[in-house]
């Protein structure tokens, strides 16, 4: 049985193919964040770069990153901090020993309560970045006015403490975001920074052992990794020197987010 291709059939086939290609392209680049999305990663093989629930190409449209470009034998170390648990000085010592510069995403309430800590981080050459004023679910901020209320006070506090303008790096609290948030952060001049490697280190009373933490991180390390750690973790303060040593032995160097 043969189909006679009329002009109408040809137009229908072309339109159908266009829709299929367009849908495939959209799915390949982005799992919808029109409402709200929790940042997530998928690791397929040890040592390989993970897949995020939004691609590097899609995120770059909004000046956003979760991993450095391929062929990059560098590691980017970042810390999130909503309060101070007494471990930051030891973390800073380990970073200094390895001449590694990190980015600390700080919640505004911590800046307000502990300005001396912020000065210390800044004076040692690390980046102090924006993690919002109160650590809310930022995907609920649907207007620029509401978004600014969580972003601008942090900038002002940093300026008061250091006398400097804050470098424009922002991490959504809990990794919850929307496309609207990405657009608003970009309009304010920020790079939104997610991560390509993290582990459960934030439970104060349920800290992993040093062996568990090192195994978890080293089994997933990859070129161009943006590592998320919490400076409130006792385990992180205990393993950081050894972790950086292991990474150096594998040929990694430490970059800063300004290189992205």
C-alpha positions as CSV (number, residue, x, y, z in Angstrom):
1,X,0.0,0.0,0.0
2,X,1.4,3.4,-1.0
3,X,0.7,6.8,0.4
4,X,0.2,9.6,-2.0
5,X,2.0,12.7,-0.7
6,X,-0.1,15.7,-1.4
7,X,1.0,19.2,-0.6
8,X,-1.2,19.2,2.4
9,X,0.4,15.9,3.7
10,X,3.9,17.3,3.2
11,X,3.1,20.5,5.2
12,X,1.6,18.3,8.0
13,X,4.7,16.1,8.1
14,X,7.1,19.1,8.3
15,X,5.1,20.8,11.1
16,X,5.0,17.5,13.1
17,X,8.7,17.1,12.7
18,X,9.3,20.6,13.8
19,X,7.2,20.1,16.9
20,X,9.0,16.9,17.8
21,X,12.5,18.5,17.3
22,X,11.5,21.5,19.4
23,X,10.1,19.4,22.2
24,X,13.2,17.2,22.2
25,X,15.5,20.3,22.3
26,X,13.6,21.8,25.3
27,X,13.7,18.5,27.3
28,X,17.4,18.1,26.6
29,X,18.2,21.6,27.9
30,X,15.9,22.0,30.8
31,X,13.6,20.3,33.2
32,X,11.0,23.0,33.8
33,X,11.7,25.6,36.5
34,X,8.8,27.8,35.6
35,X,7.4,27.4,39.1
36,X,10.0,26.0,41.5
37,X,12.7,23.4,41.2
38,X,15.0,21.8,43.7
39,X,18.5,21.6,42.3
40,X,19.5,18.0,41.8
41,X,22.3,15.9,40.3
42,X,22.7,12.5,38.7
43,X,26.0,10.7,38.9
44,X,26.4,7.9,36.3
45,X,30.0,6.7,36.8
46,X,32.8,7.4,39.3
47,X,35.0,10.3,38.1
48,X,32.5,11.5,35.4
49,X,30.9,14.8,35.4
50,X,27.3,14.7,36.7
51,X,24.1,15.7,35.0
52,X,22.1,18.5,36.6
53,X,18.3,19.0,36.3
54,X,19.1,22.0,34.1
55,X,22.0,21.9,31.6
56,X,25.0,24.2,31.6
57,X,23.8,25.7,28.3
58,X,20.4,26.6,29.7
59,X,21.8,28.0,32.9
60,X,24.3,30.1,31.1
61,X,21.5,32.0,29.4
62,X,20.9,33.5,32.9
63,X,24.6,33.9,33.9
64,X,24.2,30.8,36.1
65,X,26.6,27.9,36.6
66,X,26.8,24.5,38.4
67,X,30.0,23.2,36.8
68,X,33.0,24.7,35.0
69,X,33.5,23.9,31.3
70,X,35.0,20.6,30.3
71,X,38.7,20.1,30.1
72,X,39.2,22.1,33.3
73,X,41.4,20.4,35.8
74,X,40.3,22.8,38.5
75,X,38.1,22.5,41.6
76,X,36.0,25.4,42.9
77,X,35.4,25.3,46.6
78,X,32.3,26.9,48.1
79,X,30.8,27.0,51.6
80,X,27.3,27.8,52.7
81,X,26.9,29.4,56.1
82,X,23.7,30.4,57.9
83,X,25.3,30.5,61.4
84,X,28.8,30.1,63.0
85,X,29.5,26.8,64.8
86,X,33.1,27.6,65.6
87,X,34.7,25.7,62.8
88,X,35.4,28.5,60.3
89,X,38.9,29.4,61.7
90,X,40.1,25.8,61.2
91,X,38.7,25.8,57.7
92,X,40.5,29.1,56.9
93,X,43.7,27.6,58.2
94,X,43.4,24.6,55.8
95,X,42.6,26.8,52.9
96,X,45.6,29.0,53.6
97,X,48.0,26.0,53.9
98,X,47.0,25.0,50.3
99,X,46.8,28.5,48.9
100,X,43.2,27.8,48.0
101,X,40.6,30.6,47.7
102,X,37.0,29.7,48.5
103,X,33.7,31.4,48.2
104,X,31.5,31.7,51.3
105,X,27.8,32.1,50.6
106,X,26.7,33.9,53.8
107,X,23.2,34.4,55.1
108,X,22.6,38.1,56.1
109,X,21.6,37.3,59.7
110,X,25.1,35.8,60.2
111,X,26.7,38.9,58.8
112,X,24.7,41.0,61.2
113,X,25.5,38.9,64.2
114,X,29.2,38.2,63.5
115,X,30.8,41.0,61.5
116,X,34.3,40.0,62.7
117,X,33.9,36.6,61.0
118,X,33.1,38.3,57.8
119,X,36.1,40.6,58.1
120,X,38.3,37.6,58.7
121,X,37.0,35.7,55.7
122,X,37.4,38.8,53.5
123,X,40.9,39.7,54.7
124,X,42.2,36.2,53.9
125,X,41.3,36.8,50.2
126,X,38.1,34.7,50.0
127,X,34.9,35.8,48.3
128,X,32.0,36.6,50.6
129,X,28.8,36.0,48.5
130,X,25.1,36.4,48.8
131,X,23.0,33.6,50.3
132,X,19.9,35.9,51.0
133,X,19.1,37.8,54.1
134,X,16.9,35.2,55.9
135,X,17.3,32.0,53.9
136,X,13.7,31.7,52.6
137,X,12.3,29.7,49.7
138,X,13.3,32.3,47.0
139,X,11.1,30.6,44.4
140,X,8.1,32.2,46.2
141,X,9.5,35.7,45.3
142,X,7.6,36.5,42.2
143,X,8.3,40.2,42.0
144,X,11.6,42.0,41.8
145,X,10.7,44.1,44.8
146,X,10.4,41.0,47.0
147,X,13.5,39.5,45.5
148,X,15.5,42.7,46.3
149,X,14.3,42.6,49.9
150,X,16.3,39.4,50.4
151,X,19.3,40.4,48.3
152,X,20.1,44.1,48.8
153,X,20.3,44.1,52.7
154,X,23.1,41.5,52.4
155,X,25.0,43.8,50.0
156,X,24.5,46.7,52.4
157,X,25.8,44.7,55.5
158,X,28.9,43.6,53.6
159,X,29.6,47.2,52.6
160,X,29.2,48.4,56.2
161,X,31.5,45.6,57.5
162,X,34.3,45.7,54.9
163,X,33.9,49.1,53.1
164,X,33.8,47.2,49.8
165,X,31.1,46.4,47.2
166,X,30.0,42.8,47.4
167,X,31.1,40.6,44.5
168,X,28.0,39.5,42.6
169,X,27.6,35.8,43.3
170,X,24.3,34.4,44.6
171,X,23.3,30.9,45.7
172,X,19.5,30.1,46.2
173,X,18.8,28.9,49.7
174,X,18.3,25.1,49.8
175,X,19.0,25.1,46.0
176,X,15.3,25.9,45.4
177,X,14.9,28.2,42.4
178,X,12.6,29.2,39.5
179,X,13.4,30.6,36.1
180,X,12.0,33.9,37.3
181,X,14.6,34.0,40.1
182,X,17.4,33.3,37.6
183,X,16.2,36.2,35.5
184,X,15.9,38.6,38.4
185,X,19.4,37.7,39.8
186,X,20.9,38.2,36.4
187,X,19.1,41.6,36.1
188,X,20.7,42.6,39.4
189,X,24.2,41.7,38.0
190,X,24.5,38.4,39.8
191,X,25.9,35.0,38.7
192,X,23.7,32.3,40.3
193,X,25.9,29.5,41.5
194,X,24.7,25.9,42.1
195,X,27.0,23.0,42.6
196,X,28.2,19.7,41.0
197,X,29.2,17.9,44.1
198,X,27.9,17.9,47.7
199,X,27.0,15.5,50.4
200,X,24.8,15.4,53.6
201,X,27.0,17.4,55.9
202,X,24.6,19.9,57.5
203,X,23.0,17.9,60.3
204,X,24.6,19.2,63.5
205,X,23.9,16.2,65.6
206,X,24.4,13.6,62.8
207,X,27.8,14.3,61.3
208,X,29.3,11.7,59.0
209,X,32.7,10.2,60.0
210,X,35.8,11.5,58.4
211,X,36.2,8.3,56.3
212,X,32.6,8.5,55.1
213,X,32.9,12.1,54.1
214,X,36.2,11.7,52.2
215,X,35.0,8.6,50.4
216,X,31.8,10.3,49.4
217,X,33.6,13.4,48.0
218,X,36.6,11.6,46.4
219,X,34.4,9.0,44.7
220,X,32.5,11.8,42.9
221,X,35.2,14.2,42.2
222,X,35.5,15.4,38.6
223,X,37.1,18.1,36.4
224,X,35.5,21.5,36.9
225,X,33.7,20.6,40.0
226,X,32.0,23.3,42.1
227,X,32.0,21.7,45.5
228,X,29.4,22.7,48.1
229,X,30.4,22.2,51.8
230,X,28.9,23.7,54.9
231,X,31.3,25.6,57.2
232,X,29.0,24.6,60.1
233,X,30.2,21.0,59.7
234,X,32.6,19.7,62.3
235,X,33.6,16.9,59.9
236,X,34.4,19.3,57.1
237,X,36.8,21.2,59.4
238,X,38.5,18.0,60.3
239,X,38.9,16.6,56.7
240,X,39.6,19.7,54.7
241,X,43.4,19.6,54.9
242,X,43.4,16.0,53.9
243,X,40.8,16.5,51.2
244,X,42.8,19.3,49.6
245,X,46.0,17.2,49.8
246,X,44.3,14.3,48.0
247,X,42.9,16.6,45.3
248,X,46.4,18.1,44.7
249,X,47.9,14.6,44.4
250,X,45.4,13.9,41.6
251,X,46.6,16.9,39.7
252,X,43.8,19.4,40.6
253,X,44.4,23.0,41.3
254,X,41.9,25.4,43.0
255,X,40.1,28.1,41.0
256,X,37.8,30.9,42.0
257,X,34.2,31.6,40.8
258,X,35.5,34.8,39.1
259,X,37.1,32.6,36.5
260,X,33.7,31.3,35.3
